[in-house]
C-alpha cells in the first residue's frame, strides 16, 4: 500500500514493567490505499480494572474498525466541514458505543468471577486509555482519551504534540473509555491538507515511555532521534535497539512502555496489516 510514491512503514514495540504480571499495553495498525491508521491503548491495570488488558485489546480493535467505517464515508465530494463533524462527533460516539458492545460480548463469554462481583459496573472492569491516528492524502487526524502521547515530526525534525493534556501528567488519574462521559472526553486533532503537510513521522506511545524521561523535552528528543536514526541508519538498525530502549524506559518509569511509529519509506517495502497484540 502506498501514499503518493512512498509506502507507509511501521516500527512498533512494547515492554512490560518488571513489577507487573501482565503487560497492559496494546497496539495495532492497518494500511489502506492512500494512507494508514494506527492505535495504542494502555489498560489501567489496577484492582478496580481487572480486565483492562482485554479492554486495551478491544480498544485498539474497535478504533481500527471505527476508522475503517469513517474512511468508507469519506466521499471525494463531501465538504471538509462535514468531514470535521464526522471526525469530532460521530467517530468518538461510534467508538465508545462499539467498545462497550464488545465488552458486553466478552462478558457474556467470560462472566465475572466471584471475587469481581463487588466491583463497579461492567465498563470499569475493562478501563483503558486510547490514542489513534489516521493519515490520508486529504487529512491528518488524531483521537485521544486519557494519557499517552501522539507526536508529529516534520521532515526538518520539528515536533508537535497536538493532543497533549497537561492534566494527564499530574497524578495517576486519567480519562478513560470506561468513564460515563467517555465520548465527550475524546480529544480530536484535525489537520486537513493542504493546510498542513503530511508528517514525516507520526508516533503514538503510552505514558510509560514519556514518563521515563526527566522532562517532556527528553521524550521529544527521543522521538526526533528515532526519526533521524531511521533516515540515516536504516529501520533495521533502529529495530535492533527498540526493545532495549523500551525496556530501559519501562525500568525508569515503572510502567509498561509501548511505541508505534509510522513514516513513508521506499515503495519496495510495503507494510502488512498489523494485528493488535
C-alpha positions in Angstrom: 0.0 0.0 0.0 1.3 3.4 -0.7 0.6 7.1 -0.4 2.0 9.0 -3.4 5.3 7.4 -4.4 6.1 6.0 -1.0 4.8 3.2 1.2 4.0 3.5 4.8 6.4 1.8 7.1 5.7 0.9 10.8 8.1 0.4 13.7 6.4 -0.9 16.9 7.4 -2.5 20.2 6.3 -2.9 23.8 8.0 -3.7 27.1 6.3 -4.9 30.3 7.1 -3.3 33.6 9.0 -5.6 35.9 6.6 -5.2 38.8 3.6 -6.2 36.7 2.4 -9.7 35.9 0.7 -8.7 32.6 1.6 -6.1 30.0 -1.5 -3.8 29.9 -0.5 -2.0 26.6 -1.8 -3.0 23.2 -1.1 -1.6 19.7 -2.1 -2.2 16.1 -2.3 -0.7 12.7 -3.8 -1.1 9.2 -2.7 0.3 5.9 -5.1 1.1 3.0 -4.9 2.8 -0.4 -3.7 6.3 0.3 -3.0 6.1 4.0 -2.6 4.4 7.3 -4.3 4.1 10.7 -2.7 3.2 13.9 -3.6 2.9 17.6 -2.2 2.3 21.1 -4.1 1.6 24.3 -3.0 1.4 27.9 -5.2 -0.7 30.3 -5.4 0.8 33.8 -4.1 -2.3 35.4 -5.4 -1.6 39.0 -7.5 -3.8 41.2 -10.7 -1.9 40.1 -9.9 -2.8 36.5 -9.0 -6.5 36.5 -9.8 -6.9 32.7 -8.1 -3.8 31.5 -5.6 -5.7 29.3 -8.6 -7.1 27.4 -10.1 -3.6 27.4 -7.0 -2.3 25.8 -7.0 -5.0 23.2 -10.7 -4.3 22.4 -10.0 -0.6 22.2 -7.3 -1.0 19.5 -9.5 -3.4 17.5 -12.5 -1.1 17.9 -10.6 2.0 16.8 -9.3 0.4 13.7 -12.9 -0.8 12.9 -14.4 2.6 13.6 -11.7 4.4 11.4 -12.4 1.9 8.6 -16.1 2.9 8.7 -15.2 6.6 9.0 -12.9 6.3 6.0 -15.6 4.5 3.9 -17.8 7.5 4.3 -15.2 10.0 3.1 -16.6 10.6 -0.4 -14.5 12.9 -2.6 -17.4 15.4 -2.9 -18.0 15.5 0.9 -17.1 19.0 2.2 -14.3 19.2 4.7 -16.8 20.9 7.1 -18.9 17.7 7.1 -15.8 15.5 7.4 -14.8 17.5 10.5 -18.1 16.9 12.1 -17.8 13.2 11.5 -14.3 13.2 13.0 -15.1 15.2 16.1 -18.6 13.9 16.8 -19.6 10.7 15.0 -16.4 8.8 15.3 -15.9 9.3 19.1 -19.6 8.3 19.7 -19.4 5.2 17.5 -16.0 4.3 19.0 -17.3 4.3 22.6 -20.6 2.6 21.7 -18.8 -0.2 19.8 -16.1 -0.7 22.5 -18.9 -1.1 25.1 -20.7 -3.6 22.9 -17.6 -5.6 22.5 -17.1 -5.6 26.3 -20.7 -6.9 26.7 -19.9 -9.7 24.2 -16.7 -10.5 26.1 -18.5 -10.5 29.4 -21.1 -12.9 28.0 -18.4 -15.3 27.1 -16.4 -14.8 30.3 -18.7 -13.9 33.2 -17.4 -12.2 36.2 -15.8 -14.3 38.9 -16.9 -14.4 42.5 -14.2 -12.0 43.6 -15.3 -9.5 40.9 -19.0 -9.2 41.9 -18.3 -6.3 44.3 -16.6 -4.2 41.6 -18.2 -1.3 39.8 -20.3 -1.6 36.6 -19.1 -3.6 33.6 -17.1 -0.9 31.6 -14.9 -0.2 34.6 -13.6 -3.7 34.7 -12.1 -3.1 31.3 -10.9 0.5 31.8 -8.3 1.8 29.3 -6.9 4.8 27.6 -6.6 5.0 23.8 -4.7 7.0 21.2 -5.5 6.6 17.5 -4.5 8.4 14.3 -5.3 8.3 10.6 -3.4 9.8 7.7 -4.8 10.1 4.1 -3.9 12.3 1.2 -6.6 14.8 2.5 -6.3 14.5 6.2 -4.1 14.0 9.3 -6.3 13.1 12.2 -5.8 12.1 15.8 -8.0 11.0 18.7 -7.1 10.5 22.3 -8.8 9.7 25.6 -6.6 9.6 28.7 -2.8 9.9 28.9 0.0 8.9 26.5 1.3 10.9 23.6 0.7 11.5 19.9 3.8 13.2 18.3 4.1 14.5 14.8 7.6 15.1 13.4 8.3 17.3 10.3 11.0 16.5 7.7 13.1 19.2 9.5 12.8 17.3 12.8 10.4 19.7 14.5 7.8 18.1 16.8 4.2 18.8 17.7 2.0 17.0 20.3 -1.4 18.5 19.4 -3.4 16.3 21.8 -1.3 16.6 24.9 -3.3 17.4 28.0 -1.2 18.6 30.9 -3.8 17.4 33.4 -3.0 13.9 32.3 0.6 14.3 33.6 -0.5 15.0 37.1 -1.0 12.0 39.4 -2.3 8.6 38.4 -5.9 9.6 37.5 -6.7 9.9 33.8 -9.7 9.9 31.5 -10.8 6.5 30.3 -13.0 4.8 27.8 -14.9 3.4 30.8 -15.9 6.9 32.0 -19.6 7.7 31.9 -19.0 10.7 29.6 -16.2 9.0 27.6 -17.5 10.3 24.2 -17.1 13.9 25.4 -13.6 13.2 26.8 -12.2 12.2 23.5 -9.8 14.9 22.2 -9.6 15.3 18.4 -6.8 16.7 16.2 -7.9 17.9 12.8 -5.3 18.6 10.2 -6.7 19.0 6.7 -4.4 19.2 3.7 -3.1 21.4 2.3 -3.4 23.4 5.5 -0.6 21.2 6.9 2.0 19.0 5.4 1.9 15.2 5.9 4.2 14.5 8.8 7.5 12.8 8.1 6.8 10.5 11.1 3.9 10.0 13.4 4.5 8.3 16.8 2.0 7.1 19.3 3.2 5.9 22.8 1.8 5.0 26.2 2.8 7.2 29.1 5.3 4.6 30.4 7.6 6.0 27.7 7.4 9.7 28.2 7.4 9.4 32.0 10.8 7.6 31.8 12.5 10.9 30.9 13.4 13.7 33.3 11.4 16.2 31.3 9.0 16.0 28.4 11.7 17.6 26.2 13.7 14.5 26.7 10.8 12.5 25.3 10.5 14.8 22.2 14.3 14.5 21.7 13.9 10.7 21.8 11.2 10.7 19.2 13.2 13.0 16.9 16.2 10.8 17.4 14.2 7.7 16.3 13.2 9.5 13.1 16.8 10.7 12.4 18.1 7.2 13.0 15.6 5.7 10.6 16.6 8.2 8.0 20.4 8.0 8.5 21.0 4.5 9.9 18.0 2.5 8.5 14.9 1.0 10.0 16.7 -2.3 10.7 19.2 -0.8 13.0 16.5 1.1 14.9 14.5 -2.1 15.2 17.6 -3.9 16.7 17.6 -1.4 19.6 13.9 -0.6 20.0 13.2 -3.3 22.5 16.2 -2.4 24.7 15.1 1.3 24.6 11.6 0.4 25.7 12.8 -2.0 28.4 15.0 0.7 29.8 12.2 3.2 29.7 9.9 0.8 31.5 12.5 0.3 34.2 12.8 4.1 34.7 9.0 4.8 34.7 7.9 1.6 36.4 5.2 1.2 33.8 4.7 -0.7 30.6 6.2 1.2 27.6 4.9 1.0 24.1 5.8 2.9 20.9 4.3 2.6 17.4 5.6 4.9 14.7 4.8 5.3 11.0 6.7 7.1 8.2 6.8 7.0 4.5 9.6 4.8 3.1 10.5 3.2 -0.2 7.6 1.6 -2.0 9.5 -1.7 -2.3 8.9 -2.4 1.4 5.1 -2.3 1.9 3.8 -2.7 5.4 1.5 -5.7 6.1 -1.6 -5.1 8.2 -0.7 -5.1 11.9 -2.7 -7.2 14.3 -3.3 -5.8 17.8 -1.1 -7.6 20.3 
